Amino acid sequence: QVQLVESGGGLVQPGGSLRLSCSASGSILNTNTMGWYRQAPGKERELVAAITTGGRTNYARSVKDRFTISRDNAKNTVYLQMSTLKPEDTAVYYCNALSAVDNSPLGVWGQGTLVTVSS
């Protein structure tokens, strides 16, 4: 079974930066578009960034120009560089592969990594 493990979250002040990492077992990362999702308290999980196997990226409007998604296929890892963080970025962040058919998540959700933006 594919395992997705997120790391790198923590407490950061507004305006600060964090880099999240997602490691995946098996070939799911190398053969699929990968995405970073987040779920804030009381809200539904939302897709915030995605990267294709060819490196093309797409971002939610709320994070565009502040977040950067990248992938290292040799390390089976996807990254999310977050900068100019805002309190509304506070959430548990997850990664997953996206279906090529309908962009639905393919893998079993990991435990996520908590990002808290607060002064």
C-alpha positions as CSV (number, residue, x, y, z in Angstrom):
1,Q,0.0,0.0,0.0
2,V,1.3,3.4,-0.9
3,Q,2.4,5.5,2.0
4,L,2.5,9.3,2.0
5,V,4.4,11.0,4.8
6,E,4.3,14.7,5.3
7,S,6.8,16.7,7.4
8,G,8.1,20.2,7.9
9,G,5.2,21.9,9.6
10,G,5.4,24.1,12.7
11,L,4.7,27.4,14.3
12,V,5.8,30.5,12.3
13,Q,5.1,34.2,12.5
14,P,3.1,36.0,9.9
15,G,5.4,36.9,7.0
16,G,7.6,33.9,7.7
17,S,8.5,30.9,5.6
18,L,8.3,27.1,5.8
19,R,9.2,24.2,3.5
20,L,7.1,21.1,3.6
21,S,8.2,17.7,2.4
22,C,6.1,14.7,1.3
23,S,7.8,11.4,0.8
24,A,6.0,8.5,-1.0
25,S,6.6,4.8,-1.2
26,G,6.2,3.0,-4.4
27,S,5.9,4.7,-7.8
28,I,2.9,6.8,-7.1
29,L,4.9,10.0,-7.0
30,N,6.9,9.4,-10.2
31,T,3.9,8.5,-12.3
32,N,1.3,11.0,-11.3
33,T,0.5,14.6,-10.8
34,M,1.1,15.4,-7.2
35,G,-0.7,17.9,-5.1
36,W,-0.6,19.6,-1.7
37,Y,-3.9,20.0,0.1
38,R,-4.8,21.7,3.3
39,Q,-7.6,21.5,5.8
40,A,-8.2,24.4,8.2
41,P,-10.3,23.8,11.4
42,G,-14.0,23.6,10.5
43,K,-13.3,23.7,6.7
44,E,-13.2,21.2,3.9
45,R,-9.9,20.0,2.6
46,E,-8.8,22.0,-0.4
47,L,-6.1,21.6,-3.1
48,V,-3.6,24.4,-3.0
49,A,-0.9,23.4,-5.4
50,A,-0.2,20.7,-8.0
51,I,2.7,19.6,-10.2
52,T,2.6,17.3,-13.2
53,T,5.2,14.7,-13.9
54,G,6.6,17.1,-16.5
55,G,6.9,19.9,-13.9
56,R,4.0,22.1,-14.9
57,T,2.5,23.7,-11.8
58,N,-0.9,25.1,-10.8
59,Y,-1.9,27.0,-7.7
60,A,-5.0,28.1,-5.9
61,R,-5.6,31.8,-6.1
62,S,-5.1,32.2,-2.3
63,V,-1.5,31.0,-2.4
64,K,-0.4,32.0,-5.9
65,D,2.9,33.9,-5.9
66,R,3.5,32.9,-2.2
67,F,3.8,29.1,-2.5
68,T,6.0,27.0,-4.8
69,I,5.6,23.3,-5.4
70,S,8.4,21.2,-6.7
71,R,9.3,17.6,-7.0
72,D,12.5,15.4,-6.8
73,N,11.6,12.1,-8.5
74,A,15.0,10.6,-7.6
75,K,14.2,11.1,-3.9
76,N,10.5,10.3,-4.3
77,T,9.7,13.6,-2.6
78,V,7.4,16.6,-3.3
79,Y,8.0,19.9,-1.6
80,L,5.9,23.0,-0.8
81,Q,7.9,26.1,-0.2
82,M,5.7,28.6,1.6
83,S,6.6,32.2,2.1
84,T,4.8,35.4,3.2
85,L,2.7,33.2,5.4
86,K,-0.6,34.6,6.7
87,P,-2.7,33.5,9.7
88,E,-5.3,32.1,7.2
89,D,-2.7,29.6,6.0
90,T,-3.0,27.8,9.3
91,A,-4.1,24.3,8.5
92,V,-3.0,20.7,8.4
93,Y,-1.2,20.1,5.1
94,Y,-1.4,16.9,3.2
95,C,0.0,15.6,-0.1
96,N,-1.5,13.1,-2.5
97,A,-1.5,12.0,-6.1
98,L,-4.2,13.3,-8.4
99,S,-6.2,11.2,-10.8
100,A,-5.6,12.1,-14.5
101,V,-9.3,11.6,-15.1
102,D,-11.0,13.9,-12.5
103,N,-8.2,15.2,-10.2
104,S,-9.6,13.1,-7.3
105,P,-7.0,12.0,-4.8
106,L,-5.5,8.6,-5.5
107,G,-3.7,7.5,-2.4
108,V,-4.5,6.9,1.3
109,W,-4.2,10.1,3.2
110,G,-1.2,10.5,5.5
111,Q,-1.2,12.1,8.9
112,G,-0.5,15.5,7.5
113,T,1.7,18.2,9.0
114,L,0.3,21.1,11.0
115,V,1.2,24.6,10.0
116,T,0.3,27.4,12.5
117,V,0.8,31.0,11.5
118,S,0.6,33.2,14.5
119,S,2.4,36.0,16.3
